[in-house]
Amino acid sequence: MGLWTWLTDRDGSKARRVEERVKHYEFLVTAASVAKIDLVCRDDLWAFTEKQTRALQEEAFQPPSEDLIIRDEGMVTVPLSGTNLAAVLEAMFHLDTAPDTSRVARAQAVQVYISITSVLGLVSPMSDRDNPLIPIVIDDRIRRRQPDPDGPATATP
């Protein structure tokens, strides 16, 4: 991008992209400082995340496949080091910003990215050993209401 393009950016979109990248870099630095955190999600979402991160961040990503904890209802717990967490963030950011990413892949990447960054805002130096680590949980579910005798069951928001 040339200086003239930068100076004539009337709607501020380029400035927003720069701010977005600066904030993303801050998240990467914070993620890299985490010793270990658990990511809890569906097994297919983890398969997507692992595949994309492996492809886009192969030098930084060491998948913890042997340490996966299989939970009920298709959920897994994945222990991630800070380096792996940063690699996942970078890969998900890339998928969100790449023009050739499908809508479904972008939606999955954004969900993982937002879930991780919302927890990164809570990171502080570990001075209290009795303070448990907060896992990153991606598990939105649609709850069923009690069946209506006059009609089909409906979902609650």
Phi, psi and chi 1 to 4 in degrees:
 res  aa     phi    psi   chi1   chi2   chi3   chi4
   1 MET       -  130.1  157.2  178.4   43.0      -
   2 GLY   -83.1  164.7      -      -      -      -
   3 LEU   -61.1  -41.0 -180.0   59.6      -      -
   4 TRP   -61.5  -42.9  179.3 -108.9      -      -
   5 THR   -61.0  -42.6  -54.3      -      -      -
   6 TRP   -62.0  -45.8  177.7  -94.3      -      -
   7 LEU   -70.4  -26.9  -67.8  173.7      -      -
   8 THR   -99.0   15.7   58.5      -      -      -
   9 ASP   -75.8   92.5  177.9   27.5      -      -
  10 ARG   -73.7  -34.6  -60.2  -73.9 -175.8 -131.8
  11 ASP   -90.0   -2.3   67.0   -5.5      -      -
  12 GLY    78.2   10.3      -      -      -      -
  13 SER   -65.2  -37.2   61.3      -      -      -
  14 LYS   -68.2  -39.4  -71.7  177.9 -176.3   61.2
  15 ALA   -63.8  -38.9      -      -      -      -
  16 ARG   -64.9  -39.0  -81.7 -167.9  -56.9  -81.0
  17 ARG   -65.2  -38.1  -76.1 -164.9  -59.3  -90.0
  18 VAL   -64.6  -45.6  168.5      -      -      -
  19 GLU   -60.5  -40.3  -72.8  175.1   18.8      -
  20 GLU   -61.8  -42.9  179.8 -179.4  -86.3      -
  21 ARG   -68.3  -37.3  -69.6 -176.5 -174.5  -81.3
  22 VAL   -64.0  -45.9  167.7      -      -      -
  23 LYS   -62.6  -40.6 -172.5   65.8  178.8  166.8
  24 HIS   -60.7  -43.6  170.6   64.9      -      -
  25 TYR   -61.9  -39.2 -175.5   72.8      -      -
  26 GLU   -61.5  -40.4  -69.9  171.6   -0.7      -
  27 PHE   -63.4  -40.1  -76.3  137.1      -      -
  28 LEU   -61.1  -44.3  -72.4  176.8      -      -
  29 VAL   -63.8  -43.8  170.3      -      -      -
  30 THR   -63.4  -45.9  -58.5      -      -      -
  31 ALA   -58.7  -43.3      -      -      -      -
  32 ALA   -63.5  -22.4      -      -      -      -
  33 SER   -84.3   -9.7   72.4      -      -      -
  34 VAL   -76.6  130.8  172.2      -      -      -
  35 ALA   -72.4  -48.5      -      -      -      -
  36 LYS  -162.0  140.1  176.6 -171.2  168.7  -73.2
  37 ILE  -148.9  146.4 -166.2  160.6      -      -
  38 ASP   -93.6  134.9  -71.1  -22.6      -      -
  39 LEU  -107.0  122.1  172.0   66.3      -      -
  40 VAL  -112.0  122.1  179.6      -      -      -
  41 CYS  -159.4  178.0   63.5      -      -      -
  42 ARG   -65.8  149.4  -63.9 -178.2  -40.1  -84.8
  43 ASP   -64.0  -34.5   55.2   -0.2      -      -
  44 ASP   -72.1  -31.9   60.4  -23.7      -      -
  45 LEU   -68.7  -39.4 -177.1   60.6      -      -
  46 TRP   -65.4  -40.4  172.3 -114.0      -      -
  47 ALA   -59.3  -44.0      -      -      -      -
  48 PHE   -61.1  -49.3  164.4   82.6      -      -
  49 THR   -62.0  -45.0  -58.2      -      -      -
  50 GLU   -63.5  -45.6 -179.4  179.5   22.4      -
  51 LYS   -61.4  -47.2  177.9 -178.2  176.4 -174.9
  52 GLN   -67.8  -40.7  -63.3  -60.5  -33.7      -
  53 THR   -68.4  -39.8  -54.6      -      -      -
  54 ARG   -60.8  -41.4 -170.5 -174.9  -57.5 -106.9
  55 ALA   -70.8  -37.8      -      -      -      -
  56 LEU   -95.2  -19.7  -64.5  166.8      -      -
  57 GLN  -134.8   44.1  -66.0  -65.8  -46.8      -
  58 GLU   -59.4  -32.1   64.2 -178.8  -55.2      -
  59 GLU   -77.3  -23.4   71.8  -78.6  -10.9      -
  60 ALA  -102.5  -17.3      -      -      -      -
  61 PHE  -101.5  122.4 -174.5   61.1      -      -
  62 GLN  -118.7   92.0  -58.8  -64.0  -41.0      -
  63 PRO   -61.1  135.8   17.9  -25.2      -      -
  64 PRO   -88.4   48.3   32.9  -35.1      -      -
  65 SER   -56.5  -39.5  -60.1      -      -      -
  66 GLU   -72.8  -16.2   67.4  -80.9   -8.7      -
  67 ASP   -98.2    4.1  -64.2  -28.3      -      -
  68 LEU   -62.1  140.1  -69.8  179.3      -      -
  69 ILE  -111.1  116.5  -60.7  169.1      -      -
  70 ILE   -81.1  126.8  -51.0  -62.2      -      -
  71 ARG  -109.6 -175.7  -60.4  166.3   66.8  108.6
  72 ASP   -77.0  162.6   60.4  -17.2      -      -
  73 GLU    57.0   36.3  -61.5 -178.5   20.6      -
  74 GLY    75.5   17.9      -      -      -      -
  75 MET   -97.6  151.2  -58.6  -67.7  -74.9      -
  76 VAL  -131.7  152.9  -65.8      -      -      -
  77 THR  -112.2  124.0  -61.8      -      -      -
  78 VAL  -117.1  114.0 -175.4      -      -      -
  79 PRO   -77.6  125.0   25.4  -28.7      -      -
  80 LEU  -119.2  135.9  -65.2  172.5      -      -
  81 SER   -79.9  168.6   67.5      -      -      -
  82 GLY   -60.2  -38.6      -      -      -      -
  83 THR   -63.2  -45.0  -58.3      -      -      -
  84 ASN   -66.0  -38.4  -77.9  -23.1      -      -
  85 LEU   -62.5  -44.1 -170.6   61.6      -      -
  86 ALA   -63.6  -39.6      -      -      -      -
  87 ALA   -64.0  -41.7      -      -      -      -
  88 VAL   -62.0  -46.7  167.2      -      -      -
  89 LEU   -58.1  -45.9  -87.5 -179.1      -      -
  90 GLU   -62.4  -42.9 -178.9   66.5   13.7      -
  91 ALA   -65.2  -43.1      -      -      -      -
  92 MET   -67.4  -37.2  -61.9  -57.7  106.4      -
  93 PHE   -62.9  -43.6 -176.0   81.4      -      -
  94 HIS   -60.4  -45.7  172.3   79.7      -      -
  95 LEU   -62.5  -37.0  -72.5  171.1      -      -
  96 ASP   -69.4  -33.4 -178.0   35.1      -      -
  97 THR   -97.9  -11.9   57.4      -      -      -
  98 ALA   -75.6  132.1      -      -      -      -
  99 PRO   -68.0  -21.7   20.5  -27.3      -      -
 100 ASP   -96.1   10.1   59.3  -19.2      -      -
 101 THR   -77.0  134.0  -57.9      -      -      -
 102 SER   -66.9  160.6   74.2      -      -      -
 103 ARG   -63.7  -38.9  -71.1 -178.7 -172.5  160.3
 104 VAL   -66.8  -45.6  172.4      -      -      -
 105 ALA   -63.0  -39.9      -      -      -      -
 106 ARG   -63.3  -43.2 -173.7  177.9  -43.7  -83.8
 107 ALA   -61.5  -43.6      -      -      -      -
 108 GLN   -64.7  -43.7  -70.3  176.5  -54.7      -
 109 ALA   -62.4  -43.1      -      -      -      -
 110 VAL   -64.1  -41.5  166.8      -      -      -
 111 GLN   -61.1  -45.4  177.9   61.7   55.6      -
 112 VAL   -64.4  -45.6  171.0      -      -      -
 113 TYR   -60.2  -49.6 -169.8   89.1      -      -
 114 ILE   -63.9  -40.5  -70.8  171.5      -      -
 115 SER   -62.6  -41.5  -63.5      -      -      -
 116 ILE   -70.1  -47.8  -68.1  171.6      -      -
 117 THR   -68.0  -27.9   56.1      -      -      -
 118 SER   -67.4  -32.0   65.8      -      -      -
 119 VAL   -79.8  -32.5  170.7      -      -      -
 120 LEU   -62.0  -25.1  -73.6  178.4      -      -
 121 GLY   -65.8  -15.0      -      -      -      -
 122 LEU   -97.8   -0.1  -55.5  173.0      -      -
 123 VAL   -70.9  134.1  168.8      -      -      -
 124 SER  -145.6  160.4   63.3      -      -      -
 125 PRO   -56.6  140.3  -22.6   31.7      -      -
 126 MET   -81.7   91.0 -174.1   68.0  169.8      -
 127 SER  -103.2  -22.9   58.5      -      -      -
 128 ASP  -107.1  103.0 -178.8    6.3      -      -
 129 ARG   -66.7  -20.2  -65.9  -77.3  178.4 -152.6
 130 ASP   -84.1   -7.0  -63.8  -32.2      -      -
 131 ASN   -83.4  114.2 -169.6    5.5      -      -
 132 PRO   -70.5  150.3   24.0  -30.1      -      -
 133 LEU   -73.1  142.1  -63.1  173.1      -      -
 134 ILE   -89.8  123.8  -62.1  172.4      -      -
 135 PRO   -77.3  158.2   27.1  -32.2      -      -
 136 ILE   -91.0  116.0  -59.9  165.1      -      -
 137 VAL  -115.7  123.1  179.7      -      -      -
 138 ILE  -114.2   95.9  -54.0  171.7      -      -
 139 ASP  -155.6   70.9 -175.2   16.0      -      -
 140 ASP   -86.9  129.5  -65.1  -18.9      -      -
 141 ARG  -127.8  152.3  -62.7 -179.1 -170.8 -152.6
 142 ILE   -96.9  119.7  -60.2  172.2      -      -
 143 ARG   -88.7  147.9  -64.9  177.3  -63.2  178.1
 144 ARG   -95.9  139.9  -64.8 -170.6   80.0  148.9
 145 ARG   -80.9  166.0  -70.4 -174.3 -173.7  170.9
 146 GLN   -60.3  137.6  -67.4  -63.4  -26.5      -
 147 PRO   -59.3  137.8   -8.0   12.3      -      -
 148 ASP   -86.9  124.2 -178.9   -3.7      -      -
 149 PRO   -60.1  -19.7    9.0  -12.6      -      -
 150 ASP   -98.7    0.0  -62.8  -30.8      -      -
 151 GLY  -165.3 -177.8      -      -      -      -
 152 PRO   -72.6  160.7   26.9  -33.5      -      -
 153 ALA   -63.2  146.7      -      -      -      -
 154 THR  -121.2  157.7   57.1      -      -      -
 155 ALA   -89.0  153.0      -      -      -      -
 156 THR  -107.3  145.7   59.2      -      -      -
 157 PRO   -72.7      -   15.5  -17.2      -      -
